[in-house]
Amino acid sequence: MITDLSYLQSMSGSDSKFIREMVEIFREQIGEYSSEMPRLLAASDYENLSKIAHKAKSSLAVMGMHAEADLLKDLEIKAHDSIETHSYKEMIDRFIERSALALNELDEYLSNH
C-alpha cells in the first residue's frame, strides 16, 4: 500500500465523511501539483518548483505517503539551491506516478467505506 490513512482516522475518530473530504482535497491538490511541477521544471523556475514541492510534501504526509514526502523534501532542498538539476525530472516523474497509484488506492478505499 502506498497510502496509510491511520493519521486521518486517528484525528477524525474514523469519520468517513471527513476522510472522504480530505481525499477529495488531496485529489485536487495532486492534480495541480502534477501539472505545475513539469511546467516549472521546463521553465527552469527552480525557486517556485521548490515551493510547490514543499506544499505537495505536506499533502503526501497527511495521506501517510512518507517515502514520497521524503522524496519531495529532497526535491525542495535541491531546487531551492538549484543543485543536481539533472535529478529533478526523475523525482517529479516518480511523484506523479506514485500519486496516481495512491489516488487509485484511495478510490478503492472510499468505495469500501
N, CA, C and O atoms as a GROMACS GRO file, in nm:
protein
  452
    1MET      N    1   0.084  -0.119   0.000
    1MET     CA    2   0.000   0.000   0.000
    1MET      C    3   0.089   0.125   0.000
    1MET      O    4   0.193   0.131   0.066
    2ILE      N    5   0.044   0.221  -0.074
    2ILE     CA    6   0.117   0.348  -0.085
    2ILE      C    7   0.071   0.445   0.024
    2ILE      O    8   0.151   0.519   0.081
    3THR      N    9  -0.058   0.442   0.051
    3THR     CA   10  -0.114   0.535   0.150
    3THR      C   11  -0.135   0.466   0.284
    3THR      O   12  -0.141   0.343   0.293
    4ASP      N   13  -0.145   0.547   0.387
    4ASP     CA   14  -0.175   0.499   0.522
    4ASP      C   15  -0.263   0.606   0.586
    4ASP      O   16  -0.215   0.713   0.622
    5LEU      N   17  -0.389   0.575   0.598
    5LEU     CA   18  -0.485   0.673   0.648
    5LEU      C   19  -0.499   0.672   0.800
    5LEU      O   20  -0.592   0.731   0.853
    6SER      N   21  -0.408   0.606   0.869
    6SER     CA   22  -0.420   0.596   1.015
    6SER      C   23  -0.418   0.733   1.082
    6SER      O   24  -0.488   0.754   1.181
    7TYR      N   25  -0.338   0.826   1.031
    7TYR     CA   26  -0.336   0.962   1.089
    7TYR      C   27  -0.473   1.028   1.075
    7TYR      O   28  -0.525   1.083   1.172
    8LEU      N   29  -0.531   1.022   0.956
    8LEU     CA   30  -0.663   1.083   0.936
    8LEU      C   31  -0.770   1.012   1.019
    8LEU      O   32  -0.858   1.076   1.075
    9GLN      N   33  -0.761   0.881   1.027
    9GLN     CA   34  -0.857   0.806   1.107
    9GLN      C   35  -0.845   0.843   1.254
    9GLN      O   36  -0.946   0.860   1.323
   10SER      N   37  -0.724   0.855   1.300
   10SER     CA   38  -0.699   0.888   1.440
   10SER      C   39  -0.751   1.028   1.475
   10SER      O   40  -0.820   1.046   1.575
   11MET      N   41  -0.716   1.124   1.391
   11MET     CA   42  -0.755   1.262   1.424
   11MET      C   43  -0.904   1.289   1.404
   11MET      O   44  -0.958   1.383   1.461
   12SER      N   45  -0.971   1.206   1.322
   12SER     CA   46  -1.112   1.230   1.294
   12SER      C   47  -1.204   1.133   1.368
   12SER      O   48  -1.327   1.143   1.356
   13GLY      N   49  -1.146   1.040   1.443
   13GLY     CA   50  -1.230   0.938   1.506
   13GLY      C   51  -1.291   0.846   1.401
   13GLY      O   52  -1.402   0.796   1.419
   14SER      N   53  -1.217   0.825   1.292
   14SER     CA   54  -1.261   0.742   1.179
   14SER      C   55  -1.388   0.794   1.112
   14SER      O   56  -1.469   0.716   1.062
   15ASP      N   57  -1.404   0.925   1.113
   15ASP     CA   58  -1.519   0.990   1.049
   15ASP      C   59  -1.505   0.978   0.897
   15ASP      O   60  -1.422   1.045   0.836
   16SER      N   61  -1.587   0.892   0.838
   16SER     CA   62  -1.573   0.863   0.694
   16SER      C   63  -1.602   0.987   0.608
   16SER      O   64  -1.542   1.002   0.501
   17LYS      N   65  -1.690   1.073   0.652
   17LYS     CA   66  -1.720   1.194   0.575
   17LYS      C   67  -1.597   1.286   0.572
   17LYS      O   68  -1.562   1.340   0.468
   18PHE      N   69  -1.532   1.302   0.687
   18PHE     CA   70  -1.412   1.384   0.695
   18PHE      C   71  -1.300   1.326   0.607
   18PHE      O   72  -1.235   1.399   0.532
   19ILE      N   73  -1.280   1.196   0.617
   19ILE     CA   74  -1.175   1.131   0.538
   19ILE      C   75  -1.204   1.146   0.389
   19ILE      O   76  -1.113   1.172   0.311
   20ARG      N   77  -1.329   1.131   0.350
   20ARG     CA   78  -1.369   1.148   0.210
   20ARG      C   79  -1.338   1.291   0.163
   20ARG      O   80  -1.286   1.311   0.053
   21GLU      N   81  -1.368   1.389   0.246
   21GLU     CA   82  -1.340   1.529   0.211
   21GLU      C   83  -1.190   1.553   0.197
   21GLU      O   84  -1.147   1.623   0.105
   22MET      N   85  -1.112   1.496   0.286
   22MET     CA   86  -0.966   1.511   0.279
   22MET      C   87  -0.909   1.446   0.153
   22MET      O   88  -0.816   1.498   0.092
   23VAL      N   89  -0.965   1.333   0.116
   23VAL     CA   90  -0.920   1.266  -0.007
   23VAL      C   91  -0.953   1.351  -0.128
   23VAL      O   92  -0.872   1.361  -0.221
   24GLU      N   93  -1.070   1.413  -0.129
   24GLU     CA   94  -1.108   1.498  -0.242
   24GLU      C   95  -1.017   1.621  -0.251
   24GLU      O   96  -0.979   1.662  -0.361
   25ILE      N   97  -0.983   1.679  -0.139
   25ILE     CA   98  -0.888   1.792  -0.138
   25ILE      C   99  -0.753   1.744  -0.190
   25ILE      O  100  -0.689   1.812  -0.271
   26PHE      N  101  -0.710   1.629  -0.145
   26PHE     CA  102  -0.583   1.571  -0.190
   26PHE      C  103  -0.585   1.551  -0.342
   26PHE      O  104  -0.488   1.583  -0.410
   27ARG      N  105  -0.695   1.500  -0.393
   27ARG     CA  106  -0.709   1.476  -0.538
   27ARG      C  107  -0.690   1.606  -0.616
   27ARG      O  108  -0.618   1.609  -0.716
   28GLU      N  109  -0.754   1.713  -0.570
   28GLU     CA  110  -0.741   1.843  -0.637
   28GLU      C  111  -0.597   1.894  -0.630
   28GLU      O  112  -0.543   1.941  -0.730
   29GLN      N  113  -0.537   1.884  -0.514
   29GLN     CA  114  -0.400   1.932  -0.497
   29GLN      C  115  -0.303   1.854  -0.584
   29GLN      O  116  -0.216   1.913  -0.649
   30ILE      N  117  -0.317   1.723  -0.587
   30ILE     CA  118  -0.227   1.640  -0.665
   30ILE      C  119  -0.241   1.673  -0.814
   30ILE      O  120  -0.141   1.676  -0.886
   31GLY      N  121  -0.362   1.697  -0.859
   31GLY     CA  122  -0.382   1.737  -0.998
   31GLY      C  123  -0.307   1.865  -1.031
   31GLY      O  124  -0.244   1.877  -1.136
   32GLU      N  125  -0.316   1.962  -0.940
   32GLU     CA  126  -0.247   2.090  -0.959
   32GLU      C  127  -0.096   2.070  -0.957
   32GLU      O  128  -0.026   2.119  -1.046
   33TYR      N  129  -0.046   2.000  -0.857
   33TYR     CA  130   0.098   1.982  -0.843
   33TYR      C  131   0.156   1.901  -0.960
   33TYR      O  132   0.266   1.929  -1.007
   34SER      N  133   0.081   1.802  -1.006
   34SER     CA  134   0.128   1.715  -1.114
   34SER      C  135   0.140   1.788  -1.247
   34SER      O  136   0.221   1.751  -1.331
   35SER      N  137   0.060   1.891  -1.265
   35SER     CA  138   0.072   1.969  -1.389
   35SER      C  139   0.170   2.085  -1.372
   35SER      O  140   0.238   2.123  -1.467
   36GLU      N  141   0.178   2.139  -1.252
   36GLU     CA  142   0.262   2.256  -1.227
   36GLU      C  143   0.412   2.220  -1.221
   36GLU      O  144   0.495   2.295  -1.274
   37MET      N  145   0.446   2.111  -1.158
   37MET     CA  146   0.587   2.076  -1.143
   37MET      C  147   0.660   2.060  -1.277
   37MET      O  148   0.766   2.119  -1.295
   38PRO      N  149   0.606   1.983  -1.372
   38PRO     CA  150   0.675   1.972  -1.501
   38PRO      C  151   0.685   2.108  -1.573
   38PRO      O  152   0.785   2.135  -1.640
   39ARG      N  153   0.584   2.191  -1.559
   39ARG     CA  154   0.587   2.323  -1.622
   39ARG      C  155   0.699   2.408  -1.562
   39ARG      O  156   0.774   2.474  -1.635
   40LEU      N  157   0.711   2.407  -1.431
   40LEU     CA  158   0.817   2.484  -1.365
   40LEU      C  159   0.954   2.429  -1.400
   40LEU      O  160   1.049   2.506  -1.419
   41LEU      N  161   0.965   2.298  -1.409
   41LEU     CA  162   1.093   2.238  -1.447
   41LEU      C  163   1.132   2.281  -1.589
   41LEU      O  164   1.246   2.318  -1.614
   42ALA      N  165   1.036   2.276  -1.680
   42ALA     CA  166   1.064   2.315  -1.819
   42ALA      C  167   1.108   2.460  -1.829
   42ALA      O  168   1.188   2.496  -1.915
   43ALA      N  169   1.055   2.544  -1.739
   43ALA     CA  170   1.090   2.686  -1.738
   43ALA      C  171   1.216   2.714  -1.654
   43ALA      O  172   1.258   2.829  -1.640
   44SER      N  173   1.274   2.609  -1.599
   44SER     CA  174   1.389   2.623  -1.508
   44SER      C  175   1.359   2.718  -1.393
   44SER      O  176   1.447   2.791  -1.347
   45ASP      N  177   1.234   2.718  -1.348
   45ASP     CA  178   1.191   2.802  -1.236
   45ASP      C  179   1.205   2.721  -1.107
   45ASP      O  180   1.107   2.674  -1.049
   46TYR      N  181   1.330   2.706  -1.065
   46TYR     CA  182   1.360   2.618  -0.952
   46TYR      C  183   1.309   2.674  -0.819
   46TYR      O  184   1.276   2.597  -0.729
   47GLU      N  185   1.304   2.804  -0.807
   47GLU     CA  186   1.254   2.864  -0.683
   47GLU      C  187   1.108   2.824  -0.659
   47GLU      O  188   1.072   2.781  -0.550
   48ASN      N  189   1.025   2.840  -0.761
   48ASN     CA  190   0.884   2.802  -0.746
   48ASN      C  191   0.864   2.652  -0.744
   48ASN      O  192   0.770   2.602  -0.682
   49LEU      N  193   0.952   2.578  -0.811
   49LEU     CA  194   0.947   2.432  -0.802
   49LEU      C  195   0.971   2.389  -0.658
   49LEU      O  196   0.905   2.297  -0.608
   50SER      N  197   1.065   2.453  -0.591
   50SER     CA  198   1.093   2.424  -0.451
   50SER      C  199   0.970   2.452  -0.364
   50SER      O  200   0.938   2.374  -0.274
   51LYS      N  201   0.902   2.561  -0.392
   51LYS     CA  202   0.783   2.598  -0.314
   51LYS      C  203   0.670   2.497  -0.334
   51LYS      O  204   0.602   2.459  -0.238
   52ILE      N  205   0.649   2.455  -0.458
   52ILE     CA  206   0.543   2.356  -0.486
   52ILE      C  207   0.578   2.222  -0.422
   52ILE      O  208   0.491   2.155  -0.368
   53ALA      N  209   0.704   2.183  -0.428
   53ALA     CA  210   0.747   2.058  -0.366
   53ALA      C  211   0.719   2.063  -0.215
   53ALA      O  212   0.677   1.964  -0.156
   54HIS      N  213   0.742   2.179  -0.155
   54HIS     CA  214   0.715   2.196  -0.012
   54HIS      C  215   0.567   2.175   0.019
   54HIS      O  216   0.532   2.104   0.113
   55LYS      N  217   0.481   2.237  -0.060
   55LYS     CA  218   0.336   2.223  -0.039
   55LYS      C  219   0.291   2.078  -0.060
   55LYS      O  220   0.215   2.023   0.019
   56ALA      N  221   0.340   2.019  -0.169
   56ALA     CA  222   0.298   1.882  -0.202
   56ALA      C  223   0.346   1.784  -0.096
   56ALA      O  224   0.276   1.687  -0.066
   57LYS      N  225   0.463   1.809  -0.041
   57LYS     CA  226   0.519   1.722   0.063
   57LYS      C  227   0.422   1.710   0.180
   57LYS      O  228   0.401   1.600   0.233
   58SER      N  229   0.363   1.819   0.220
   58SER     CA  230   0.268   1.817   0.331
   58SER      C  231   0.144   1.736   0.298
   58SER      O  232   0.094   1.661   0.382
   59SER      N  233   0.094   1.752   0.176
   59SER     CA  234  -0.024   1.676   0.134
   59SER      C  235   0.003   1.526   0.137
   59SER      O  236  -0.081   1.448   0.181
   60LEU      N  237   0.120   1.487   0.090
   60LEU     CA  238   0.156   1.346   0.089
   60LEU      C  239   0.168   1.291   0.230
   60LEU      O  240   0.125   1.179   0.258
   61ALA      N  241   0.226   1.368   0.319
   61ALA     CA  242   0.245   1.323   0.457
   61ALA      C  243   0.110   1.296   0.525
   61ALA      O  244   0.097   1.199   0.599
   62VAL      N  245   0.012   1.380   0.500
   62VAL     CA  246  -0.121   1.362   0.560
   62VAL      C  247  -0.183   1.230   0.515
   62VAL      O  248  -0.256   1.166   0.591
   63MET      N  249  -0.154   1.189   0.392
   63MET     CA  250  -0.207   1.064   0.339
   63MET      C  251  -0.117   0.944   0.373
   63MET      O  252  -0.139   0.834   0.323
   64GLY      N  253  -0.017   0.968   0.457
   64GLY     CA  254   0.069   0.859   0.501
   64GLY      C  255   0.171   0.815   0.397
   64GLY      O  256   0.226   0.705   0.406
   65MET      N  257   0.196   0.899   0.299
   65MET     CA  258   0.290   0.867   0.191
   65MET      C  259   0.428   0.920   0.229
   65MET      O  260   0.478   1.014   0.166
   66HIS      N  261   0.489   0.861   0.330
   66HIS     CA  262   0.611   0.916   0.388
   66HIS      C  263   0.733   0.906   0.296
   66HIS      O  264   0.815   0.998   0.293
   67ALA      N  265   0.747   0.796   0.222
   67ALA     CA  266   0.861   0.784   0.130
   67ALA      C  267   0.852   0.890   0.021
   67ALA      O  268   0.953   0.949  -0.018
   68GLU      N  269   0.731   0.915  -0.029
   68GLU     CA  270   0.712   1.015  -0.132
   68GLU      C  271   0.732   1.156  -0.075
   68GLU      O  272   0.784   1.244  -0.143
   69ALA      N  273   0.689   1.177   0.048
   69ALA     CA  274   0.710   1.307   0.113
   69ALA      C  275   0.860   1.333   0.130
   69ALA      O  276   0.906   1.446   0.112
   70ASP      N  277   0.935   1.229   0.164
   70ASP     CA  278   1.081   1.243   0.176
   70ASP      C  279   1.144   1.277   0.042
   70ASP      O  280   1.237   1.357   0.034
   71LEU      N  281   1.094   1.215  -0.064
   71LEU     CA  282   1.142   1.244  -0.199
   71LEU      C  283   1.121   1.392  -0.232
   71LEU      O  284   1.211   1.457  -0.286
   72LEU      N  285   1.004   1.444  -0.198
   72LEU     CA  286   0.976   1.585  -0.228
   72LEU      C  287   1.052   1.679  -0.136
   72LEU      O  288   1.082   1.792  -0.175
   73LYS      N  289   1.084   1.635  -0.016
   73LYS     CA  290   1.169   1.716   0.070
   73LYS      C  291   1.305   1.732   0.006
   73LYS      O  292   1.363   1.840   0.007
   74ASP      N  293   1.356   1.623  -0.051
   74ASP     CA  294   1.485   1.626  -0.121
   74ASP      C  295   1.476   1.720  -0.242
   74ASP      O  296   1.566   1.800  -0.266
   75LEU      N  297   1.368   1.708  -0.319
   75LEU     CA  298   1.348   1.797  -0.434
   75LEU      C  299   1.340   1.942  -0.390
   75LEU      O  300   1.400   2.031  -0.451
   76GLU      N  301   1.266   1.966  -0.283
   76GLU     CA  302   1.251   2.102  -0.231
   76GLU      C  303   1.387   2.164  -0.199
   76GLU      O  304   1.415   2.278  -0.239
   77ILE      N  305   1.470   2.091  -0.129
   77ILE     CA  306   1.601   2.142  -0.088
   77ILE      C  307   1.692   2.162  -0.210
   77ILE      O  308   1.757   2.266  -0.223
   78LYS      N  309   1.695   2.063  -0.297
   78LYS     CA  310   1.782   2.074  -0.416
   78LYS      C  311   1.737   2.189  -0.506
   78LYS      O  312   1.820   2.266  -0.554
   79ALA      N  313   1.608   2.201  -0.529
   79ALA     CA  314   1.557   2.307  -0.617
   79ALA      C  315   1.579   2.444  -0.554
   79ALA      O  316   1.606   2.541  -0.624
   80HIS      N  317   1.567   2.452  -0.423
   80HIS     CA  318   1.590   2.580  -0.354
   80HIS      C  319   1.730   2.631  -0.381
   80HIS      O  320   1.751   2.751  -0.399
   81ASP      N  321   1.826   2.538  -0.383
   81ASP     CA  322   1.966   2.575  -0.404
   81ASP      C  323   2.012   2.554  -0.548
   81ASP      O  324   2.129   2.575  -0.581
   82SER      N  325   1.919   2.514  -0.636
   82SER     CA  326   1.949   2.487  -0.778
   82SER      C  327   2.067   2.391  -0.794
   82SER      O  328   2.155   2.413  -0.877
   83ILE      N  329   2.067   2.284  -0.714
   83ILE     CA  330   2.175   2.185  -0.726
   83ILE      C  331   2.118   2.054  -0.780
   83ILE      O  332   2.001   2.023  -0.762
   84GLU      N  333   2.203   1.979  -0.846
   84GLU     CA  334   2.166   1.850  -0.905
   84GLU      C  335   2.040   1.860  -0.990
   84GLU      O  336   1.951   1.775  -0.981
   85THR      N  337   2.033   1.964  -1.071
   85THR     CA  338   1.913   1.989  -1.151
   85THR      C  339   1.880   1.872  -1.244
   85THR      O  340   1.765   1.854  -1.283
   86HIS      N  341   1.980   1.794  -1.280
   86HIS     CA  342   1.958   1.678  -1.368
   86HIS      C  343   1.867   1.573  -1.302
   86HIS      O  344   1.809   1.490  -1.372
   87SER      N  345   1.855   1.576  -1.170
   87SER     CA  346   1.775   1.475  -1.099
   87SER      C  347   1.628   1.513  -1.082
   87SER      O  348   1.548   1.429  -1.042
   88TYR      N  349   1.592   1.635  -1.112
   88TYR     CA  350   1.456   1.683  -1.085
   88TYR      C  351   1.350   1.608  -1.164
   88TYR      O  352   1.246   1.572  -1.109
   89LYS      N  353   1.376   1.585  -1.293
   89LYS     CA  354   1.274   1.521  -1.377
   89LYS      C  355   1.238   1.383  -1.323
   89LYS      O  356   1.120   1.348  -1.313
   90GLU      N  357   1.338   1.306  -1.288
   90GLU     CA  358   1.312   1.172  -1.235
   90GLU      C  359   1.232   1.181  -1.104
   90GLU      O  360   1.142   1.100  -1.082
   91MET      N  361   1.264   1.277  -1.020
   91MET     CA  362   1.192   1.292  -0.894
   91MET      C  363   1.047   1.332  -0.919
   91MET      O  364   0.956   1.280  -0.855
   92ILE      N  365   1.026   1.423  -1.011
   92ILE     CA  366   0.890   1.467  -1.044
   92ILE      C  367   0.811   1.352  -1.106
   92ILE      O  368   0.695   1.330  -1.071
   93ASP      N  369   0.873   1.280  -1.197
   93ASP     CA  370   0.805   1.166  -1.260
   93ASP      C  371   0.765   1.063  -1.156
   93ASP      O  372   0.655   1.008  -1.163
   94ARG      N  373   0.853   1.037  -1.060
   94ARG     CA  374   0.820   0.941  -0.954
   94ARG      C  375   0.705   0.992  -0.869
   94ARG      O  376   0.615   0.915  -0.833
   95PHE      N  377   0.707   1.120  -0.835
   95PHE     CA  378   0.597   1.179  -0.759
   95PHE      C  379   0.464   1.161  -0.834
   95PHE      O  380   0.365   1.119  -0.774
   96ILE      N  381   0.462   1.193  -0.962
   96ILE     CA  382   0.339   1.184  -1.041
   96ILE      C  383   0.291   1.039  -1.049
   96ILE      O  384   0.172   1.011  -1.034
   97GLU      N  385   0.383   0.948  -1.073
   97GLU     CA  386   0.349   0.806  -1.084
   97GLU      C  387   0.293   0.753  -0.952
   97GLU      O  388   0.188   0.688  -0.950
   98ARG      N  389   0.362   0.779  -0.844
   98ARG     CA  390   0.318   0.728  -0.713
   98ARG      C  391   0.188   0.794  -0.668
   98ARG      O  392   0.105   0.729  -0.603
   99SER      N  393   0.169   0.920  -0.701
   99SER     CA  394   0.045   0.989  -0.666
   99SER      C  395  -0.074   0.931  -0.741
   99SER      O  396  -0.182   0.916  -0.684
  100ALA      N  397  -0.055   0.897  -0.867
  100ALA     CA  398  -0.163   0.836  -0.945
  100ALA      C  399  -0.200   0.700  -0.885
  100ALA      O  400  -0.319   0.668  -0.874
  101LEU      N  401  -0.100   0.623  -0.845
  101LEU     CA  402  -0.128   0.494  -0.780
  101LEU      C  403  -0.202   0.516  -0.648
  101LEU      O  404  -0.293   0.441  -0.614
  102ALA      N  405  -0.161   0.618  -0.574
  102ALA     CA  406  -0.225   0.648  -0.445
  102ALA      C  407  -0.372   0.686  -0.466
  102ALA      O  408  -0.458   0.645  -0.389
  103LEU      N  409  -0.399   0.766  -0.569
  103LEU     CA  410  -0.538   0.806  -0.595
  103LEU      C  411  -0.624   0.684  -0.628
  103LEU      O  412  -0.739   0.676  -0.584
  104ASN      N  413  -0.570   0.591  -0.704
  104ASN     CA  414  -0.644   0.467  -0.732
  104ASN      C  415  -0.670   0.390  -0.603
  104ASN      O  416  -0.780   0.338  -0.582
  105GLU      N  417  -0.570   0.383  -0.518
  105GLU     CA  418  -0.583   0.314  -0.390
  105GLU      C  419  -0.689   0.383  -0.302
  105GLU      O  420  -0.771   0.317  -0.238
  106LEU      N  421  -0.686   0.515  -0.300
  106LEU     CA  422  -0.784   0.590  -0.220
  106LEU      C  423  -0.924   0.574  -0.274
  106LEU      O  424  -1.020   0.568  -0.196
  107ASP      N  425  -0.939   0.568  -0.406
  107ASP     CA  426  -1.071   0.545  -0.466
  107ASP      C  427  -1.127   0.411  -0.420
  107ASP      O  428  -1.245   0.399  -0.387
  108GLU      N  429  -1.039   0.311  -0.418
  108GLU     CA  430  -1.081   0.178  -0.374
  108GLU      C  431  -1.122   0.181  -0.226
  108GLU      O  432  -1.222   0.122  -0.187
  109TYR      N  433  -1.043   0.251  -0.146
  109TYR     CA  434  -1.075   0.265  -0.003
  109TYR      C  435  -1.213   0.330   0.014
  109TYR      O  436  -1.296   0.282   0.090
  110LEU      N  437  -1.236   0.439  -0.058
  110LEU     CA  438  -1.362   0.512  -0.045
  110LEU      C  439  -1.482   0.428  -0.092
  110LEU      O  440  -1.590   0.439  -0.036
  111SER      N  441  -1.462   0.348  -0.192
  111SER     CA  442  -1.572   0.264  -0.242
  111SER      C  443  -1.610   0.156  -0.141
  111SER      O  444  -1.720   0.101  -0.147
  112ASN      N  445  -1.519   0.125  -0.050
  112ASN     CA  446  -1.546   0.023   0.052
  112ASN      C  447  -1.583   0.080   0.188
  112ASN      O  448  -1.609   0.004   0.282
  113HIS      N  449  -1.586   0.212   0.200
  113HIS     CA  450  -1.617   0.274   0.330
  113HIS      C  451  -1.726   0.378   0.317
  113HIS      O  452  -1.765   0.440   0.416
   0.00000   0.00000   0.00000
